Every structure is written in C-alpha cells, then in structure tokens.
Amino acid sequence: MEILDIVNQQGQPIGLTIDRETAHLEGVRHRTSHVWILRKKDDGIEVLLQKRSANKDSFPGCYDISSAGHIPAGVDFVPSALRELKEELGLDAQPEELIYCGQRSFSTQNIFRDRPFWNRQVSNVYALWRDVEPEALTLQAEEVESVLWYNLGQCLRDVANHAIPNCVALEELELVAAKVEI
C-alpha cells in the first residue's frame, strides 16, 4: 500500500498522510514527479513517451510522460523522480541532470474500471536529456508496456488534436517545450 503526504496547493506536506487508493477515491491532494526524457536528432528534438500497461488503474494503454510517479510520504520531488526513472525504465540519473520546468497543480475526475478516479495533484515537472534506444531500457512490465521516441513538435500537435491515445496534459508538454526552447 502506497502512503502519500497530503499537501497544500504549493505541494508542501501538511502533516497528514493517506493511502494512494483513498486519495484517488476522495480527491485528496498529493504529489507526483514527472520526468520528460528528450534527445536531439537531425530533424529536431524528440521526446520519449511511455505506453501505460493495460493493467494500470488509470489511463491503461495510453501514451504518457516518459516517467512519472507518486511521491511516498516523507520523500521529496527529486529523489522520487530518480527512483521512478530507475523503477519504470531502468535508467540511472543524477539530481543535477534534471532540468526543472515548473510545477503544476491540477485536478481531474474520471471513471476507470467502473470506479471513480479523482486525480488531485501537485507535480514538479522535469526534463532529462538522454539519448537512449528503447531496447536499452528495462521496462517495468506492470507499469510500462512499451516506449517510443516522438518528434516533440509533432507530439505537441498530436496531443492537442487527440491524434494518439494519450493522457498527456498539453499544458505540461508545452511547459517542457518552452524550457528546452524548441
């Protein structure tokens, strides 16, 4: 069972904790770290998208952030981001490699597998430059079905136009794109 800090609008713990399932059932604000992996190619910048496992409790089979995850109680954004990179993709990175792109506070409500899913998060968003081939990654099967490199400009257009099955927040992808100056 994942235990999360309950946080204020700025992502600061308020001294209470909650389990992940209840947080999503009741819409309790908690924290996540999001890491967008990028590389430069002749035709521009590419972003690594992960395809979420079909068994995920939310957005199964959708393309998503390169690596993202909930922050356990008592842990901060950067250590959590680095842990998720290792767990989901088998990728090691150092704190100084993460480029802070900004923070998002948001709330969405959906139904998945006939259950309410209220996602009320404060997320720190990071970029990471890493030219790695998908077959060199070790994917966490219960989380990630596959990964693919996608031209960043095309990804922005396809997310905006809902041209690919995804759960990417366009606002967040634009935040990353602005930070890396495409």
Rosetta constraint file for C-alpha pairs under 8 A:
AtomPair CA 1 CA 19 HARMONIC 6.67 0.50
AtomPair CA 1 CA 20 HARMONIC 7.37 0.50
AtomPair CA 2 CA 19 HARMONIC 5.58 0.50
AtomPair CA 2 CA 20 HARMONIC 5.49 0.50
AtomPair CA 2 CA 72 HARMONIC 6.72 0.50
AtomPair CA 3 CA 17 HARMONIC 6.49 0.50
AtomPair CA 3 CA 18 HARMONIC 5.58 0.50
AtomPair CA 3 CA 19 HARMONIC 4.38 0.50
AtomPair CA 3 CA 20 HARMONIC 6.06 0.50
AtomPair CA 3 CA 72 HARMONIC 5.81 0.50
AtomPair CA 3 CA 73 HARMONIC 5.79 0.50
AtomPair CA 4 CA 17 HARMONIC 5.42 0.50
AtomPair CA 4 CA 18 HARMONIC 5.37 0.50
AtomPair CA 4 CA 19 HARMONIC 5.91 0.50
AtomPair CA 4 CA 20 HARMONIC 6.34 0.50
AtomPair CA 4 CA 30 HARMONIC 6.57 0.50
AtomPair CA 4 CA 31 HARMONIC 7.71 0.50
AtomPair CA 4 CA 70 HARMONIC 7.59 0.50
AtomPair CA 4 CA 71 HARMONIC 6.46 0.50
AtomPair CA 4 CA 72 HARMONIC 4.84 0.50
AtomPair CA 4 CA 73 HARMONIC 4.41 0.50
AtomPair CA 5 CA 13 HARMONIC 5.69 0.50
AtomPair CA 5 CA 14 HARMONIC 7.57 0.50
AtomPair CA 5 CA 15 HARMONIC 7.29 0.50
AtomPair CA 5 CA 16 HARMONIC 6.08 0.50
AtomPair CA 5 CA 17 HARMONIC 4.46 0.50
AtomPair CA 5 CA 18 HARMONIC 6.48 0.50
AtomPair CA 5 CA 30 HARMONIC 6.08 0.50
AtomPair CA 5 CA 31 HARMONIC 7.42 0.50
AtomPair CA 5 CA 71 HARMONIC 7.82 0.50
AtomPair CA 5 CA 72 HARMONIC 6.86 0.50
AtomPair CA 5 CA 73 HARMONIC 4.59 0.50
AtomPair CA 5 CA 74 HARMONIC 7.04 0.50
AtomPair CA 6 CA 13 HARMONIC 5.65 0.50
AtomPair CA 6 CA 14 HARMONIC 6.12 0.50
AtomPair CA 6 CA 15 HARMONIC 7.21 0.50
AtomPair CA 6 CA 16 HARMONIC 5.54 0.50
AtomPair CA 6 CA 17 HARMONIC 5.29 0.50
AtomPair CA 6 CA 18 HARMONIC 6.61 0.50
AtomPair CA 6 CA 28 HARMONIC 6.88 0.50
AtomPair CA 6 CA 29 HARMONIC 5.80 0.50
AtomPair CA 6 CA 30 HARMONIC 5.13 0.50
AtomPair CA 6 CA 31 HARMONIC 7.94 0.50
AtomPair CA 7 CA 11 HARMONIC 5.11 0.50
AtomPair CA 7 CA 12 HARMONIC 5.02 0.50
AtomPair CA 7 CA 13 HARMONIC 4.17 0.50
AtomPair CA 7 CA 14 HARMONIC 5.38 0.50
AtomPair CA 7 CA 29 HARMONIC 5.78 0.50
AtomPair CA 7 CA 30 HARMONIC 5.44 0.50
AtomPair CA 7 CA 31 HARMONIC 7.15 0.50
AtomPair CA 8 CA 12 HARMONIC 5.48 0.50
AtomPair CA 8 CA 13 HARMONIC 6.51 0.50
AtomPair CA 8 CA 14 HARMONIC 6.54 0.50
AtomPair CA 8 CA 29 HARMONIC 7.09 0.50
AtomPair CA 9 CA 29 HARMONIC 7.85 0.50
AtomPair CA 9 CA 105 HARMONIC 6.71 0.50
AtomPair CA 9 CA 122 HARMONIC 7.00 0.50
AtomPair CA 10 CA 105 HARMONIC 7.58 0.50
AtomPair CA 10 CA 122 HARMONIC 7.00 0.50
AtomPair CA 11 CA 30 HARMONIC 7.24 0.50
AtomPair CA 11 CA 31 HARMONIC 6.29 0.50
AtomPair CA 11 CA 122 HARMONIC 5.39 0.50
AtomPair CA 11 CA 123 HARMONIC 7.69 0.50
AtomPair CA 17 CA 73 HARMONIC 6.78 0.50
AtomPair CA 18 CA 22 HARMONIC 6.81 0.50
AtomPair CA 18 CA 23 HARMONIC 6.33 0.50
AtomPair CA 19 CA 23 HARMONIC 6.23 0.50
AtomPair CA 20 CA 24 HARMONIC 6.36 0.50
AtomPair CA 21 CA 25 HARMONIC 6.17 0.50
AtomPair CA 22 CA 26 HARMONIC 5.88 0.50
AtomPair CA 22 CA 27 HARMONIC 7.94 0.50
AtomPair CA 22 CA 28 HARMONIC 7.81 0.50
AtomPair CA 23 CA 27 HARMONIC 5.47 0.50
AtomPair CA 23 CA 28 HARMONIC 4.63 0.50
AtomPair CA 23 CA 29 HARMONIC 7.09 0.50
AtomPair CA 23 CA 30 HARMONIC 7.49 0.50
AtomPair CA 23 CA 118 HARMONIC 7.78 0.50
AtomPair CA 23 CA 119 HARMONIC 7.95 0.50
AtomPair CA 24 CA 28 HARMONIC 6.72 0.50
AtomPair CA 24 CA 116 HARMONIC 7.90 0.50
AtomPair CA 24 CA 117 HARMONIC 5.31 0.50
AtomPair CA 24 CA 118 HARMONIC 4.75 0.50
AtomPair CA 24 CA 119 HARMONIC 5.60 0.50
AtomPair CA 24 CA 120 HARMONIC 7.46 0.50
AtomPair CA 25 CA 116 HARMONIC 6.12 0.50
AtomPair CA 25 CA 117 HARMONIC 5.59 0.50
AtomPair CA 25 CA 118 HARMONIC 5.87 0.50
AtomPair CA 26 CA 118 HARMONIC 6.69 0.50
AtomPair CA 27 CA 117 HARMONIC 7.92 0.50
AtomPair CA 27 CA 118 HARMONIC 4.85 0.50
AtomPair CA 27 CA 119 HARMONIC 6.11 0.50
AtomPair CA 27 CA 120 HARMONIC 5.56 0.50
AtomPair CA 28 CA 119 HARMONIC 8.00 0.50
AtomPair CA 28 CA 120 HARMONIC 6.13 0.50
AtomPair CA 29 CA 119 HARMONIC 7.90 0.50
AtomPair CA 29 CA 120 HARMONIC 4.80 0.50
AtomPair CA 29 CA 121 HARMONIC 5.27 0.50
AtomPair CA 29 CA 122 HARMONIC 7.15 0.50
AtomPair CA 30 CA 70 HARMONIC 7.90 0.50
AtomPair CA 30 CA 71 HARMONIC 7.92 0.50
AtomPair CA 30 CA 120 HARMONIC 6.64 0.50
AtomPair CA 30 CA 121 HARMONIC 5.06 0.50
AtomPair CA 30 CA 122 HARMONIC 6.23 0.50
AtomPair CA 31 CA 70 HARMONIC 6.08 0.50
AtomPair CA 31 CA 71 HARMONIC 5.62 0.50
AtomPair CA 31 CA 77 HARMONIC 7.88 0.50
AtomPair CA 31 CA 121 HARMONIC 5.43 0.50
AtomPair CA 31 CA 122 HARMONIC 4.85 0.50
AtomPair CA 31 CA 123 HARMONIC 5.69 0.50
AtomPair CA 32 CA 68 HARMONIC 6.97 0.50
AtomPair CA 32 CA 69 HARMONIC 5.40 0.50
AtomPair CA 32 CA 70 HARMONIC 4.35 0.50
AtomPair CA 32 CA 71 HARMONIC 5.25 0.50
AtomPair CA 32 CA 77 HARMONIC 7.09 0.50
AtomPair CA 32 CA 121 HARMONIC 6.76 0.50
AtomPair CA 32 CA 122 HARMONIC 6.37 0.50
AtomPair CA 32 CA 123 HARMONIC 4.75 0.50
AtomPair CA 32 CA 124 HARMONIC 6.76 0.50
AtomPair CA 33 CA 68 HARMONIC 5.55 0.50
AtomPair CA 33 CA 69 HARMONIC 5.71 0.50
AtomPair CA 33 CA 70 HARMONIC 6.66 0.50
AtomPair CA 33 CA 71 HARMONIC 6.92 0.50
AtomPair CA 33 CA 77 HARMONIC 5.66 0.50
AtomPair CA 33 CA 78 HARMONIC 7.36 0.50
AtomPair CA 33 CA 80 HARMONIC 6.52 0.50
AtomPair CA 33 CA 81 HARMONIC 5.22 0.50
AtomPair CA 33 CA 123 HARMONIC 5.44 0.50
AtomPair CA 33 CA 124 HARMONIC 5.19 0.50
AtomPair CA 33 CA 125 HARMONIC 6.28 0.50
AtomPair CA 33 CA 126 HARMONIC 7.81 0.50
AtomPair CA 34 CA 65 HARMONIC 6.82 0.50
AtomPair CA 34 CA 66 HARMONIC 7.82 0.50
AtomPair CA 34 CA 67 HARMONIC 6.06 0.50
AtomPair CA 34 CA 68 HARMONIC 4.39 0.50
AtomPair CA 34 CA 69 HARMONIC 6.85 0.50
AtomPair CA 34 CA 81 HARMONIC 6.66 0.50
AtomPair CA 34 CA 123 HARMONIC 6.68 0.50
AtomPair CA 34 CA 124 HARMONIC 6.20 0.50
AtomPair CA 34 CA 125 HARMONIC 4.83 0.50
AtomPair CA 34 CA 126 HARMONIC 6.06 0.50
AtomPair CA 35 CA 65 HARMONIC 6.79 0.50
AtomPair CA 35 CA 66 HARMONIC 6.04 0.50
AtomPair CA 35 CA 67 HARMONIC 5.21 0.50
AtomPair CA 35 CA 68 HARMONIC 6.09 0.50
AtomPair CA 35 CA 81 HARMONIC 6.68 0.50
AtomPair CA 35 CA 85 HARMONIC 7.83 0.50
AtomPair CA 35 CA 125 HARMONIC 6.08 0.50
AtomPair CA 35 CA 126 HARMONIC 4.75 0.50
AtomPair CA 35 CA 127 HARMONIC 5.52 0.50
AtomPair CA 35 CA 128 HARMONIC 6.78 0.50
AtomPair CA 36 CA 47 HARMONIC 6.85 0.50
AtomPair CA 36 CA 48 HARMONIC 6.98 0.50
AtomPair CA 36 CA 65 HARMONIC 5.97 0.50
AtomPair CA 36 CA 66 HARMONIC 5.03 0.50
AtomPair CA 36 CA 67 HARMONIC 6.71 0.50
AtomPair CA 36 CA 125 HARMONIC 7.78 0.50
AtomPair CA 36 CA 126 HARMONIC 6.18 0.50
AtomPair CA 36 CA 127 HARMONIC 4.70 0.50
AtomPair CA 36 CA 128 HARMONIC 6.11 0.50
AtomPair CA 36 CA 176 HARMONIC 7.62 0.50
AtomPair CA 37 CA 47 HARMONIC 5.80 0.50
AtomPair CA 37 CA 48 HARMONIC 5.48 0.50
AtomPair CA 37 CA 66 HARMONIC 5.85 0.50
AtomPair CA 37 CA 67 HARMONIC 7.99 0.50
AtomPair CA 37 CA 127 HARMONIC 5.83 0.50
AtomPair CA 37 CA 128 HARMONIC 4.76 0.50
AtomPair CA 37 CA 129 HARMONIC 5.82 0.50
AtomPair CA 37 CA 130 HARMONIC 6.27 0.50
AtomPair CA 38 CA 45 HARMONIC 6.73 0.50
AtomPair CA 38 CA 46 HARMONIC 5.58 0.50
AtomPair CA 38 CA 47 HARMONIC 4.62 0.50
AtomPair CA 38 CA 48 HARMONIC 6.33 0.50
AtomPair CA 38 CA 127 HARMONIC 6.96 0.50
AtomPair CA 38 CA 128 HARMONIC 6.01 0.50
AtomPair CA 38 CA 129 HARMONIC 4.83 0.50
AtomPair CA 38 CA 130 HARMONIC 5.99 0.50
AtomPair CA 38 CA 131 HARMONIC 7.22 0.50
AtomPair CA 39 CA 45 HARMONIC 5.71 0.50
AtomPair CA 39 CA 46 HARMONIC 5.35 0.50
AtomPair CA 39 CA 47 HARMONIC 6.70 0.50
AtomPair CA 39 CA 129 HARMONIC 5.60 0.50
AtomPair CA 39 CA 130 HARMONIC 5.71 0.50
AtomPair CA 39 CA 131 HARMONIC 5.13 0.50
AtomPair CA 40 CA 44 HARMONIC 5.86 0.50
AtomPair CA 40 CA 45 HARMONIC 4.54 0.50
AtomPair CA 40 CA 46 HARMONIC 6.26 0.50
AtomPair CA 40 CA 131 HARMONIC 7.65 0.50
AtomPair CA 41 CA 45 HARMONIC 5.94 0.50
AtomPair CA 41 CA 46 HARMONIC 7.02 0.50
AtomPair CA 43 CA 151 HARMONIC 7.96 0.50
AtomPair CA 44 CA 151 HARMONIC 6.92 0.50
AtomPair CA 44 CA 152 HARMONIC 7.68 0.50
AtomPair CA 44 CA 182 HARMONIC 7.91 0.50
AtomPair CA 45 CA 151 HARMONIC 6.01 0.50
AtomPair CA 45 CA 152 HARMONIC 5.68 0.50
AtomPair CA 45 CA 153 HARMONIC 7.83 0.50
AtomPair CA 45 CA 182 HARMONIC 7.16 0.50
AtomPair CA 46 CA 149 HARMONIC 5.95 0.50
AtomPair CA 46 CA 150 HARMONIC 5.19 0.50
AtomPair CA 46 CA 151 HARMONIC 4.26 0.50
AtomPair CA 46 CA 152 HARMONIC 4.96 0.50
AtomPair CA 47 CA 66 HARMONIC 7.76 0.50
AtomPair CA 47 CA 149 HARMONIC 5.57 0.50
AtomPair CA 47 CA 150 HARMONIC 5.28 0.50
AtomPair CA 47 CA 151 HARMONIC 6.26 0.50
AtomPair CA 47 CA 152 HARMONIC 5.54 0.50
AtomPair CA 47 CA 155 HARMONIC 7.98 0.50
AtomPair CA 48 CA 65 HARMONIC 7.69 0.50
AtomPair CA 48 CA 66 HARMONIC 5.40 0.50
AtomPair CA 48 CA 147 HARMONIC 6.63 0.50
AtomPair CA 48 CA 148 HARMONIC 5.61 0.50
AtomPair CA 48 CA 149 HARMONIC 4.51 0.50
AtomPair CA 48 CA 150 HARMONIC 6.27 0.50
AtomPair CA 49 CA 63 HARMONIC 6.06 0.50
AtomPair CA 49 CA 64 HARMONIC 5.65 0.50
AtomPair CA 49 CA 65 HARMONIC 5.68 0.50
AtomPair CA 49 CA 66 HARMONIC 4.83 0.50
AtomPair CA 49 CA 147 HARMONIC 5.52 0.50
AtomPair CA 49 CA 148 HARMONIC 5.48 0.50
AtomPair CA 49 CA 149 HARMONIC 6.31 0.50
AtomPair CA 49 CA 150 HARMONIC 7.06 0.50
AtomPair CA 50 CA 63 HARMONIC 5.52 0.50
AtomPair CA 50 CA 64 HARMONIC 5.35 0.50
AtomPair CA 50 CA 65 HARMONIC 6.27 0.50
AtomPair CA 50 CA 66 HARMONIC 5.27 0.50
AtomPair CA 50 CA 67 HARMONIC 7.35 0.50
AtomPair CA 50 CA 144 HARMONIC 6.35 0.50
AtomPair CA 50 CA 145 HARMONIC 7.42 0.50
AtomPair CA 50 CA 146 HARMONIC 5.88 0.50
AtomPair CA 50 CA 147 HARMONIC 4.29 0.50
AtomPair CA 50 CA 148 HARMONIC 6.62 0.50
AtomPair CA 51 CA 61 HARMONIC 5.86 0.50
AtomPair CA 51 CA 62 HARMONIC 5.48 0.50
AtomPair CA 51 CA 63 HARMONIC 4.33 0.50
AtomPair CA 51 CA 64 HARMONIC 6.18 0.50
AtomPair CA 51 CA 144 HARMONIC 5.84 0.50
AtomPair CA 51 CA 145 HARMONIC 5.44 0.50
AtomPair CA 51 CA 146 HARMONIC 5.21 0.50
AtomPair CA 51 CA 147 HARMONIC 5.85 0.50
AtomPair CA 52 CA 56 HARMONIC 6.85 0.50
AtomPair CA 52 CA 59 HARMONIC 7.22 0.50
AtomPair CA 52 CA 60 HARMONIC 5.55 0.50
AtomPair CA 52 CA 61 HARMONIC 4.89 0.50
AtomPair CA 52 CA 62 HARMONIC 5.48 0.50
AtomPair CA 52 CA 63 HARMONIC 6.20 0.50
AtomPair CA 52 CA 64 HARMONIC 6.84 0.50
AtomPair CA 52 CA 143 HARMONIC 6.01 0.50
AtomPair CA 52 CA 144 HARMONIC 4.76 0.50
AtomPair CA 52 CA 145 HARMONIC 5.63 0.50
AtomPair CA 52 CA 146 HARMONIC 7.47 0.50
AtomPair CA 53 CA 60 HARMONIC 5.67 0.50
AtomPair CA 53 CA 61 HARMONIC 5.57 0.50
AtomPair CA 53 CA 141 HARMONIC 7.04 0.50
AtomPair CA 53 CA 142 HARMONIC 6.09 0.50
AtomPair CA 53 CA 143 HARMONIC 5.14 0.50
AtomPair CA 53 CA 144 HARMONIC 4.84 0.50
AtomPair CA 53 CA 145 HARMONIC 4.67 0.50
AtomPair CA 54 CA 60 HARMONIC 4.51 0.50
AtomPair CA 54 CA 61 HARMONIC 4.90 0.50
AtomPair CA 54 CA 145 HARMONIC 7.43 0.50
AtomPair CA 55 CA 60 HARMONIC 6.19 0.50
AtomPair CA 55 CA 142 HARMONIC 6.90 0.50
AtomPair CA 55 CA 143 HARMONIC 7.81 0.50
AtomPair CA 56 CA 60 HARMONIC 5.03 0.50
AtomPair CA 56 CA 142 HARMONIC 7.47 0.50
AtomPair CA 56 CA 143 HARMONIC 6.66 0.50
AtomPair CA 57 CA 112 HARMONIC 6.68 0.50
AtomPair CA 57 CA 113 HARMONIC 7.41 0.50
AtomPair CA 58 CA 112 HARMONIC 5.95 0.50
AtomPair CA 58 CA 117 HARMONIC 7.57 0.50
AtomPair CA 59 CA 112 HARMONIC 7.57 0.50
AtomPair CA 59 CA 166 HARMONIC 7.84 0.50
AtomPair CA 59 CA 167 HARMONIC 6.56 0.50
AtomPair CA 61 CA 145 HARMONIC 7.69 0.50
AtomPair CA 61 CA 165 HARMONIC 7.70 0.50
AtomPair CA 62 CA 165 HARMONIC 5.10 0.50
AtomPair CA 62 CA 166 HARMONIC 4.44 0.50
AtomPair CA 62 CA 167 HARMONIC 6.10 0.50
AtomPair CA 63 CA 164 HARMONIC 7.66 0.50
AtomPair CA 63 CA 165 HARMONIC 6.12 0.50
AtomPair CA 63 CA 166 HARMONIC 4.31 0.50
AtomPair CA 63 CA 167 HARMONIC 6.30 0.50
AtomPair CA 63 CA 168 HARMONIC 7.22 0.50
AtomPair CA 64 CA 166 HARMONIC 5.92 0.50
AtomPair CA 64 CA 167 HARMONIC 5.59 0.50
AtomPair CA 64 CA 168 HARMONIC 5.35 0.50
AtomPair CA 65 CA 168 HARMONIC 6.59 0.50
AtomPair CA 66 CA 147 HARMONIC 7.93 0.50
AtomPair CA 67 CA 81 HARMONIC 7.81 0.50
AtomPair CA 67 CA 84 HARMONIC 6.38 0.50
AtomPair CA 67 CA 85 HARMONIC 5.81 0.50
AtomPair CA 67 CA 88 HARMONIC 6.74 0.50
AtomPair CA 67 CA 89 HARMONIC 7.57 0.50
AtomPair CA 68 CA 81 HARMONIC 6.96 0.50
AtomPair CA 68 CA 84 HARMONIC 6.32 0.50
AtomPair CA 68 CA 85 HARMONIC 7.75 0.50
AtomPair CA 69 CA 80 HARMONIC 7.47 0.50
AtomPair CA 69 CA 81 HARMONIC 7.29 0.50
AtomPair CA 69 CA 84 HARMONIC 6.14 0.50
AtomPair CA 70 CA 80 HARMONIC 7.67 0.50
AtomPair CA 71 CA 75 HARMONIC 6.28 0.50
AtomPair CA 71 CA 76 HARMONIC 6.90 0.50
AtomPair CA 71 CA 77 HARMONIC 6.78 0.50
AtomPair CA 71 CA 80 HARMONIC 5.74 0.50
AtomPair CA 72 CA 80 HARMONIC 7.74 0.50
AtomPair CA 75 CA 79 HARMONIC 6.98 0.50
AtomPair CA 75 CA 80 HARMONIC 6.76 0.50
AtomPair CA 76 CA 80 HARMONIC 6.30 0.50
AtomPair CA 77 CA 81 HARMONIC 6.15 0.50
AtomPair CA 77 CA 124 HARMONIC 6.68 0.50
AtomPair CA 78 CA 82 HARMONIC 6.25 0.50
AtomPair CA 78 CA 95 HARMONIC 6.58 0.50
AtomPair CA 79 CA 83 HARMONIC 6.14 0.50
AtomPair CA 79 CA 95 HARMONIC 7.70 0.50
AtomPair CA 80 CA 84 HARMONIC 6.14 0.50
AtomPair CA 81 CA 85 HARMONIC 6.31 0.50
AtomPair CA 82 CA 86 HARMONIC 6.43 0.50
AtomPair CA 82 CA 92 HARMONIC 7.22 0.50
AtomPair CA 82 CA 93 HARMONIC 6.34 0.50
AtomPair CA 82 CA 94 HARMONIC 7.34 0.50
AtomPair CA 82 CA 95 HARMONIC 7.36 0.50
AtomPair CA 83 CA 87 HARMONIC 6.10 0.50
AtomPair CA 84 CA 88 HARMONIC 5.71 0.50
AtomPair CA 84 CA 89 HARMONIC 7.81 0.50
AtomPair CA 85 CA 89 HARMONIC 5.53 0.50
AtomPair CA 85 CA 90 HARMONIC 6.45 0.50
AtomPair CA 85 CA 91 HARMONIC 5.39 0.50
AtomPair CA 85 CA 92 HARMONIC 6.82 0.50
AtomPair CA 85 CA 93 HARMONIC 7.71 0.50
AtomPair CA 86 CA 90 HARMONIC 4.25 0.50
AtomPair CA 86 CA 91 HARMONIC 4.64 0.50
AtomPair CA 86 CA 92 HARMONIC 5.69 0.50
AtomPair CA 87 CA 91 HARMONIC 7.81 0.50
AtomPair CA 87 CA 139 HARMONIC 7.90 0.50
AtomPair CA 87 CA 140 HARMONIC 6.43 0.50
AtomPair CA 88 CA 138 HARMONIC 7.48 0.50
AtomPair CA 88 CA 139 HARMONIC 5.53 0.50
AtomPair CA 88 CA 140 HARMONIC 4.74 0.50
AtomPair CA 88 CA 143 HARMONIC 6.74 0.50
AtomPair CA 88 CA 144 HARMONIC 6.77 0.50
AtomPair CA 89 CA 137 HARMONIC 5.47 0.50
AtomPair CA 89 CA 138 HARMONIC 5.11 0.50
AtomPair CA 89 CA 139 HARMONIC 4.70 0.50
AtomPair CA 89 CA 140 HARMONIC 6.47 0.50
AtomPair CA 90 CA 137 HARMONIC 5.79 0.50
AtomPair CA 90 CA 138 HARMONIC 4.75 0.50
AtomPair CA 90 CA 139 HARMONIC 6.57 0.50
AtomPair CA 90 CA 140 HARMONIC 7.94 0.50
AtomPair CA 91 CA 137 HARMONIC 6.86 0.50
AtomPair CA 91 CA 138 HARMONIC 7.75 0.50
AtomPair CA 93 CA 97 HARMONIC 6.62 0.50
AtomPair CA 94 CA 98 HARMONIC 7.30 0.50
AtomPair CA 97 CA 128 HARMONIC 6.28 0.50
AtomPair CA 97 CA 129 HARMONIC 7.66 0.50
AtomPair CA 98 CA 126 HARMONIC 5.81 0.50
AtomPair CA 98 CA 127 HARMONIC 5.84 0.50
AtomPair CA 98 CA 128 HARMONIC 5.29 0.50
AtomPair CA 99 CA 126 HARMONIC 5.18 0.50
AtomPair CA 99 CA 127 HARMONIC 4.97 0.50
AtomPair CA 99 CA 128 HARMONIC 6.27 0.50
AtomPair CA 100 CA 124 HARMONIC 7.54 0.50
AtomPair CA 100 CA 125 HARMONIC 6.19 0.50
AtomPair CA 100 CA 126 HARMONIC 4.60 0.50
AtomPair CA 100 CA 127 HARMONIC 6.65 0.50
AtomPair CA 101 CA 124 HARMONIC 7.72 0.50
AtomPair CA 101 CA 125 HARMONIC 5.39 0.50
AtomPair CA 101 CA 126 HARMONIC 5.24 0.50
AtomPair CA 101 CA 127 HARMONIC 6.78 0.50
AtomPair CA 101 CA 175 HARMONIC 6.41 0.50
AtomPair CA 101 CA 176 HARMONIC 5.82 0.50
AtomPair CA 101 CA 179 HARMONIC 5.97 0.50
AtomPair CA 102 CA 124 HARMONIC 6.03 0.50
AtomPair CA 102 CA 125 HARMONIC 5.46 0.50
AtomPair CA 102 CA 126 HARMONIC 7.37 0.50
AtomPair CA 102 CA 175 HARMONIC 7.22 0.50
AtomPair CA 103 CA 122 HARMONIC 6.98 0.50
AtomPair CA 103 CA 123 HARMONIC 5.53 0.50
AtomPair CA 103 CA 124 HARMONIC 4.47 0.50
AtomPair CA 103 CA 125 HARMONIC 5.87 0.50
AtomPair CA 104 CA 121 HARMONIC 7.87 0.50
AtomPair CA 104 CA 122 HARMONIC 5.64 0.50
AtomPair CA 104 CA 123 HARMONIC 5.18 0.50
AtomPair CA 104 CA 124 HARMONIC 6.55 0.50
AtomPair CA 104 CA 125 HARMONIC 7.53 0.50
AtomPair CA 104 CA 172 HARMONIC 7.60 0.50
AtomPair CA 105 CA 120 HARMONIC 7.68 0.50
AtomPair CA 105 CA 121 HARMONIC 5.72 0.50
AtomPair CA 105 CA 122 HARMONIC 4.30 0.50
AtomPair CA 105 CA 123 HARMONIC 6.35 0.50
AtomPair CA 106 CA 119 HARMONIC 7.86 0.50
AtomPair CA 106 CA 120 HARMONIC 5.83 0.50
AtomPair CA 106 CA 121 HARMONIC 5.62 0.50
AtomPair CA 106 CA 122 HARMONIC 6.60 0.50
AtomPair CA 107 CA 118 HARMONIC 7.17 0.50
AtomPair CA 107 CA 119 HARMONIC 5.46 0.50
AtomPair CA 107 CA 120 HARMONIC 4.21 0.50
AtomPair CA 107 CA 121 HARMONIC 6.40 0.50
AtomPair CA 108 CA 118 HARMONIC 5.82 0.50
AtomPair CA 108 CA 119 HARMONIC 5.17 0.50
AtomPair CA 108 CA 120 HARMONIC 6.51 0.50
AtomPair CA 109 CA 116 HARMONIC 7.31 0.50
AtomPair CA 109 CA 117 HARMONIC 5.81 0.50
AtomPair CA 109 CA 118 HARMONIC 4.41 0.50
AtomPair CA 109 CA 119 HARMONIC 6.22 0.50
AtomPair CA 110 CA 116 HARMONIC 6.01 0.50
AtomPair CA 110 CA 117 HARMONIC 5.16 0.50
AtomPair CA 110 CA 118 HARMONIC 6.35 0.50
AtomPair CA 111 CA 115 HARMONIC 5.32 0.50
AtomPair CA 111 CA 116 HARMONIC 4.56 0.50
AtomPair CA 111 CA 117 HARMONIC 5.56 0.50
AtomPair CA 112 CA 116 HARMONIC 6.52 0.50
AtomPair CA 112 CA 117 HARMONIC 6.56 0.50
AtomPair CA 125 CA 172 HARMONIC 7.68 0.50
AtomPair CA 125 CA 176 HARMONIC 7.76 0.50
AtomPair CA 126 CA 176 HARMONIC 7.53 0.50
AtomPair CA 127 CA 176 HARMONIC 6.70 0.50
AtomPair CA 132 CA 136 HARMONIC 6.68 0.50
AtomPair CA 132 CA 137 HARMONIC 7.69 0.50
AtomPair CA 133 CA 137 HARMONIC 7.18 0.50
AtomPair CA 134 CA 147 HARMONIC 6.27 0.50
AtomPair CA 134 CA 148 HARMONIC 6.72 0.50
AtomPair CA 139 CA 143 HARMONIC 7.94 0.50
AtomPair CA 139 CA 144 HARMONIC 6.03 0.50
AtomPair CA 139 CA 145 HARMONIC 7.48 0.50
AtomPair CA 139 CA 146 HARMONIC 7.29 0.50
AtomPair CA 140 CA 144 HARMONIC 5.63 0.50
AtomPair CA 140 CA 145 HARMONIC 7.99 0.50
AtomPair CA 141 CA 145 HARMONIC 6.03 0.50
AtomPair CA 150 CA 154 HARMONIC 7.24 0.50
AtomPair CA 150 CA 155 HARMONIC 6.23 0.50
AtomPair CA 151 CA 155 HARMONIC 5.97 0.50
AtomPair CA 152 CA 156 HARMONIC 6.17 0.50
AtomPair CA 152 CA 177 HARMONIC 7.58 0.50
AtomPair CA 153 CA 157 HARMONIC 6.48 0.50
AtomPair CA 153 CA 182 HARMONIC 7.81 0.50
AtomPair CA 154 CA 158 HARMONIC 6.02 0.50
AtomPair CA 155 CA 159 HARMONIC 5.93 0.50
AtomPair CA 156 CA 160 HARMONIC 6.13 0.50
AtomPair CA 156 CA 170 HARMONIC 7.03 0.50
AtomPair CA 156 CA 173 HARMONIC 6.93 0.50
AtomPair CA 156 CA 174 HARMONIC 7.28 0.50
AtomPair CA 157 CA 161 HARMONIC 6.08 0.50
AtomPair CA 158 CA 162 HARMONIC 5.73 0.50
AtomPair CA 158 CA 163 HARMONIC 4.75 0.50
AtomPair CA 158 CA 164 HARMONIC 6.23 0.50
AtomPair CA 159 CA 163 HARMONIC 6.37 0.50
AtomPair CA 159 CA 164 HARMONIC 6.74 0.50
AtomPair CA 159 CA 166 HARMONIC 7.13 0.50
AtomPair CA 159 CA 168 HARMONIC 6.95 0.50
AtomPair CA 159 CA 170 HARMONIC 6.38 0.50
AtomPair CA 160 CA 170 HARMONIC 6.37 0.50
AtomPair CA 162 CA 166 HARMONIC 7.56 0.50
AtomPair CA 168 CA 172 HARMONIC 7.62 0.50
AtomPair CA 168 CA 173 HARMONIC 7.32 0.50
AtomPair CA 169 CA 173 HARMONIC 6.51 0.50
AtomPair CA 170 CA 174 HARMONIC 6.08 0.50
AtomPair CA 171 CA 175 HARMONIC 6.20 0.50
AtomPair CA 172 CA 176 HARMONIC 6.42 0.50
AtomPair CA 173 CA 177 HARMONIC 6.15 0.50
AtomPair CA 174 CA 178 HARMONIC 6.01 0.50
AtomPair CA 175 CA 179 HARMONIC 6.32 0.50
AtomPair CA 176 CA 180 HARMONIC 6.35 0.50
AtomPair CA 177 CA 181 HARMONIC 5.98 0.50
AtomPair CA 177 CA 182 HARMONIC 5.93 0.50
AtomPair CA 178 CA 182 HARMONIC 6.79 0.50
